[in-house]
Amino acid sequence: MEAWAVEPVEISVSLSREETEGEEWMEGETGAAPADEALETELLDEMDVSDIQEFLRKEAPESPDFRQIMEDLMAGRLLKVCEDLLEPAKEELFSELSFGIRAAGQILTLGILGAVFTNFSDVFDKSQVSETAFYVTYLLMTAILAAGLGQSAETASRTVSQILRFMQVLAPSYFLAVAFAGGSASAMAMYEGTLLLITGGQWLLHTVLISLVRIHILLSLAGNLGKEAYFGKLTELLRQAAGWGMKTLLGLALGFHLIQGMILPYVDALKNGSVQKLMSLIPGVGQGAAALAQVLLGSGVLIKNTMGMAAVVILAAVTAVPAAKLLLLMLLYRLLAVLLEPVCDRRLVACVTAAADGHRMLLQIVMTAAFLLVITVALVCAGTNVTYYA
């Protein structure tokens, strides 16, 4: 009986030990994720994004905080990021469109008056009265359109400048993250190429193409004053030159990053793989050191990709309102041309159509600058991921 009394105690003790070991094992398993999150948070705190924060505070005070966006993206809070972007953009967009809507109403009124003078010229004894009234109407419409297009050109110029300067501020921190993720050779070469693209884009988009658009708009408005188009071929040449310039810039950016992505990331991957293999050969601590190096590289890749995605989010915040304004004004002028065409003189309709074409070209320039940053971030992220997976 004494033996039977002892056995249950021993069994209960052994079970309690197994449960204790199980609980410790579970704690070890569940503690891995918080440890990884702590490592990622610590590495994120080590990244210096003060220059980006300072730039956003000066240039886009309504945009979200850059570090907060990175934390939200790492935590998977995509809806919160979208809400932070859309909330300040709505009020700013409505305030920006008020001038364009008023100008559209004035243009529609002038177009109807011009139709009255053109279609009812038989009422007057002399046709010169009708022609004089038409020229006055045309000059008033040209003045309104030129003012609106000038404001839109300033908006496009300011937006392009903000995008390119944001790329210039982002590049040091972003390529430092690329180097930390094991892509030292890729970071050095792509950083130099990106700075060259930023310089070329600043000169081409901000200095040359926007000036070409301004000249194209003025020639289009002045060329339709007569019954025959005076500068039709010249305006077509300017429009084609602007299109070629934007396509060339995007092609150079895409080709450069594709060629670099075919070579340099694999050089870094070979170097990182060799180092990890050599570390794993160290007796005793080799496997642990190689695993730790792999964890550090993975955290670096995550931070690099998160920073790239946060840069795209900030880009969307900077370009959303100007691009939406240019797009809506372009559609508005297209609609005005459709409404005025059945009743107005051909020259008035051509004048409004030229304004719509001007807004379209300005929108293309803004989107080209935005795509320049998106292409750079996307190809660098995709190309340098091989340093971890190889």
C-alpha positions in Angstrom: 0.0 0.0 0.0 2.9 2.3 0.7 4.3 1.6 -2.7 1.0 2.4 -4.3 0.9 5.6 -2.3 4.3 6.8 -3.6 3.7 6.0 -7.3 1.0 8.6 -7.9 3.2 11.3 -6.4 6.1 10.4 -8.7 3.8 10.4 -11.7 2.3 13.7 -10.8 5.8 15.2 -10.3 6.9 13.9 -13.7 3.8 15.3 -15.4 4.3 18.7 -13.7 7.9 18.8 -15.1 6.7 17.9 -18.6 4.1 20.7 -18.4 6.7 23.1 -17.1 9.0 22.2 -20.0 6.1 22.5 -22.4 5.3 26.0 -21.1 8.9 27.0 -21.4 9.0 25.7 -24.9 5.9 27.5 -25.8 7.3 30.7 -24.3 10.3 30.3 -26.4 8.2 29.8 -29.6 6.0 32.8 -28.9 8.9 34.9 -27.8 10.5 34.7 -31.2 8.1 37.0 -32.9 8.3 39.7 -30.3 12.1 39.4 -30.4 12.0 39.9 -34.2 9.7 42.8 -33.9 12.0 44.4 -31.2 15.0 43.9 -33.6 13.1 45.5 -36.5 12.0 48.4 -34.3 15.6 48.9 -33.1 16.9 48.8 -36.6 14.2 51.2 -37.7 15.2 53.6 -34.9 18.8 53.5 -36.1 17.7 54.8 -39.6 18.2 58.5 -39.9 15.2 60.0 -41.6 15.5 63.5 -40.1 16.3 65.1 -43.4 13.1 63.6 -44.9 11.1 64.8 -42.0 12.5 68.3 -42.3 11.8 68.4 -46.0 8.2 67.2 -45.5 7.7 69.7 -42.7 8.7 72.6 -45.0 7.3 71.5 -48.4 4.2 69.4 -47.5 3.1 70.2 -43.9 -0.2 68.3 -44.5 1.5 65.1 -45.5 1.8 62.2 -42.9 4.8 61.6 -40.8 7.4 59.5 -42.6 8.4 57.4 -39.7 4.8 56.8 -38.7 4.0 55.6 -42.2 6.9 53.1 -42.0 5.6 51.8 -38.7 2.1 51.5 -40.0 3.2 49.7 -43.1 5.3 47.3 -41.1 2.3 46.6 -38.9 0.0 46.1 -41.9 -2.3 49.1 -41.1 -2.9 50.0 -44.8 -6.3 51.5 -44.2 -4.9 53.9 -41.7 -2.3 55.0 -44.2 -4.9 55.7 -46.8 -7.1 57.6 -44.4 -4.1 59.8 -43.4 -3.5 60.5 -47.1 -7.1 61.3 -48.2 -8.2 63.4 -45.3 -6.1 66.5 -45.9 -6.2 66.1 -49.7 -10.0 66.6 -50.1 -10.2 70.2 -48.7 -7.0 71.3 -50.5 -8.4 69.9 -53.8 -11.7 71.7 -53.5 -9.9 75.0 -52.7 -7.6 74.6 -55.7 -10.5 73.9 -58.1 -12.5 77.0 -57.2 -10.5 79.2 -59.5 -10.8 76.8 -62.4 -14.6 76.4 -62.0 -15.1 80.2 -62.0 -12.9 80.6 -65.1 -14.9 77.8 -66.8 -18.1 79.7 -66.1 -16.6 82.9 -67.6 -15.4 81.1 -70.6 -18.8 79.5 -71.2 -20.5 83.0 -71.0 -18.0 84.5 -73.4 -18.4 81.6 -75.8 -22.2 82.2 -75.9 -21.7 86.0 -76.4 -19.2 85.2 -79.2 -21.8 82.9 -80.8 -24.4 85.7 -80.7 -22.0 88.1 -82.5 -21.0 85.5 -85.0 -24.4 84.0 -85.9 -26.4 87.1 -85.9 -24.1 89.4 -87.8 -26.8 90.2 -90.4 -28.5 92.3 -87.8 -25.7 94.9 -88.1 -25.3 97.2 -91.0 -21.6 96.5 -91.4 -19.8 93.3 -90.8 -16.9 95.1 -89.2 -19.0 95.5 -86.1 -19.4 91.8 -85.8 -15.7 91.1 -86.4 -14.7 93.7 -83.8 -17.1 92.2 -81.2 -15.7 88.8 -82.0 -12.1 89.9 -81.5 -12.9 91.6 -78.2 -14.6 88.3 -77.1 -11.6 86.3 -78.2 -9.1 88.5 -76.4 -11.1 88.3 -73.2 -11.3 84.5 -73.5 -7.6 84.3 -74.2 -6.8 86.5 -71.2 -8.9 84.2 -68.9 -7.4 81.0 -70.3 -3.8 82.4 -70.2 -4.3 83.3 -66.5 -5.6 79.8 -65.7 -2.9 78.1 -67.7 -0.2 80.2 -66.0 -1.5 79.2 -62.6 -1.6 75.5 -63.7 2.0 75.8 -65.1 3.1 77.2 -61.7 1.4 74.3 -59.9 3.1 71.8 -62.2 6.5 73.4 -61.9 6.2 73.5 -58.1 5.1 69.9 -57.9 7.9 68.6 -60.2 10.4 70.5 -58.1 9.1 69.0 -54.9 9.2 65.5 -56.3 12.8 65.8 -57.6 14.0 67.4 -54.3 12.2 64.7 -52.3 14.1 62.1 -54.4 17.3 64.0 -53.6 16.6 64.0 -49.9 15.4 60.4 -49.9 18.4 58.9 -51.8 21.0 59.0 -48.9 18.8 57.3 -46.3 17.3 54.8 -48.8 20.5 53.6 -50.3 22.0 53.4 -46.8 19.2 51.0 -46.1 20.0 49.1 -49.3 23.7 48.8 -48.1 22.5 47.6 -44.7 20.5 44.9 -46.4 23.6 43.4 -47.9 23.7 45.4 -51.1 26.8 47.6 -50.7 27.9 47.4 -54.3 24.4 47.9 -55.6 23.8 50.9 -53.3 27.0 52.6 -54.3 26.4 52.3 -58.1 22.7 52.9 -58.0 23.1 56.0 -55.7 25.4 57.6 -58.2 23.1 56.8 -61.1 20.0 58.0 -59.2 21.7 61.4 -58.5 22.6 61.7 -62.2 18.9 61.0 -63.1 17.7 63.5 -60.6 20.0 66.2 -62.1 19.0 65.3 -65.6 15.3 65.2 -64.7 15.5 68.6 -62.9 17.0 70.2 -66.0 14.8 68.4 -68.5 11.4 68.5 -66.8 11.6 71.6 -64.7 13.7 73.8 -67.0 13.1 72.7 -70.6 9.7 70.9 -70.9 7.6 73.2 -68.8 9.1 76.2 -70.7 8.2 74.4 -74.0 4.6 73.9 -72.7 4.3 77.6 -71.8 5.5 78.5 -75.3 3.2 76.0 -76.9 0.2 77.4 -75.0 0.9 81.0 -76.0 1.5 80.1 -79.6 -1.7 78.1 -79.7 -3.8 80.9 -78.2 -2.2 83.5 -80.5 -2.3 81.3 -83.6 -6.0 80.9 -83.6 -6.7 84.6 -83.7 -6.9 84.6 -87.5 -9.1 82.6 -89.7 -6.1 80.3 -90.6 -3.9 78.8 -88.0 -0.5 80.6 -88.1 1.6 78.3 -85.9 0.1 74.9 -86.4 3.3 73.1 -87.4 5.4 74.8 -84.8 3.0 73.9 -82.0 2.8 70.3 -83.2 6.7 70.2 -83.2 6.8 71.5 -79.6 4.2 69.0 -78.5 6.2 66.1 -80.1 9.4 67.4 -78.5 7.9 67.4 -75.1 6.6 63.9 -75.5 10.0 62.6 -76.8 11.7 64.3 -73.8 9.5 62.6 -71.3 9.7 59.2 -72.9 13.5 59.5 -73.2 13.9 60.3 -69.5 11.7 57.4 -68.4 13.5 55.1 -70.9 16.9 56.0 -69.5 15.8 55.5 -65.9 14.3 52.1 -66.7 17.2 50.9 -68.7 19.8 52.0 -66.2 18.1 50.3 -63.3 17.4 47.1 -65.3 21.0 46.8 -66.4 22.3 47.4 -62.9 19.7 45.0 -61.4 21.0 42.2 -63.7 24.6 42.3 -62.3 25.3 44.1 -59.0 22.6 42.5 -56.8 24.0 39.1 -57.7 27.5 40.2 -56.8 26.3 41.2 -53.4 24.3 37.9 -53.1 27.5 35.9 -53.9 29.5 37.9 -51.3 26.8 37.5 -48.6 26.4 33.8 -49.3 30.1 33.2 -49.1 30.4 35.0 -45.8 27.5 33.0 -44.3 29.0 29.7 -45.5 32.4 30.5 -44.0 30.7 31.6 -40.7 28.8 28.3 -40.6 32.1 26.4 -40.7 33.3 27.8 -37.4 33.2 25.0 -34.8 30.6 25.5 -32.1 29.2 28.9 -32.9 29.1 28.7 -36.7 25.5 27.7 -37.3 24.2 30.3 -34.8 26.3 33.1 -36.3 25.1 32.2 -39.8 21.5 32.2 -38.6 22.0 35.5 -36.8 23.5 37.0 -40.0 20.5 35.8 -42.0 18.1 37.4 -39.5 19.9 40.7 -39.7 19.9 40.6 -43.5 16.2 39.8 -43.5 15.4 42.7 -41.2 17.5 45.0 -43.4 15.6 43.9 -46.5 12.3 44.5 -44.7 13.3 48.0 -43.6 14.6 48.8 -47.1 11.3 47.7 -48.7 9.2 49.5 -46.1 11.2 52.7 -46.6 10.6 52.4 -50.4 6.9 51.9 -49.9 6.7 54.8 -47.5 8.4 57.0 -50.1 5.8 56.0 -52.7 3.1 56.9 -50.2 4.6 60.3 -49.6 4.9 60.7 -53.3 1.2 60.0 -53.6 0.5 62.6 -50.9 2.6 65.3 -52.7 1.2 64.7 -56.2 -2.4 63.7 -55.5 -3.9 67.2 -55.4 -1.9 68.8 -58.2 -2.4 65.9 -60.5 -6.2 65.7 -59.7 -6.5 69.5 -60.3 -4.8 69.3 -63.7 -6.8 66.2 -64.7 -10.1 67.8 -63.7 -9.3 71.1 -65.5 -8.3 69.2 -68.6 -11.6 67.3 -68.6 -13.5 70.5 -67.8 -12.0 72.4 -70.8 -12.7 69.3 -73.0 -16.3 69.5 -71.9 -16.5 73.2 -72.6 -15.1 72.7 -76.1 -17.8 70.0 -76.8 -20.5 72.4 -75.6 -19.3 75.4 -77.5 -18.5 73.6 -80.8 -22.1 73.6 -82.2 -22.7 77.3 -81.6 -19.4 79.1 -81.5 -16.8 80.1 -84.0 -14.1 77.5 -84.8 -11.4 79.8 -83.4 -13.0 80.1 -80.0 -13.4 76.3 -79.8 -9.7 75.8 -80.9 -8.7 78.3 -78.2 -10.5 76.2 -75.5 -9.1 73.0 -77.0 -5.6 74.4 -76.8 -6.1 75.1 -73.1 -7.2 71.5 -72.6 -4.1 70.2 -74.4 -1.9 72.5 -72.3 -3.3 70.9 -69.1 -2.8 67.5 -70.6 0.9 68.2 -71.2 1.4 69.6 -67.8 -0.2 66.5 -66.2 2.1 64.3 -68.3 5.2 66.2 -67.0 4.0 65.8 -63.3 3.3 62.1 -63.8 6.7 61.6 -65.5 8.4 63.0 -62.5 6.4 60.8 -60.2 7.0 57.7 -62.3 10.7 58.5 -62.2 10.7 58.0 -58.4 8.4 55.0 -58.5 10.5 53.2 -61.1 13.7 53.9 -59.1 12.2 52.6 -55.9 10.5 49.6 -57.4 13.5 48.3 -59.4 16.0 48.9 -56.6 13.7 47.0 -54.1 13.1 44.1 -56.5 16.7 43.9 -57.7 18.4 44.0 -54.3 16.0 41.5 -52.6 18.2 38.8 -54.2 20.9 39.6 -51.6 18.7 37.9 -49.0 17.0 35.1 -51.0 20.1 33.9 -52.9 
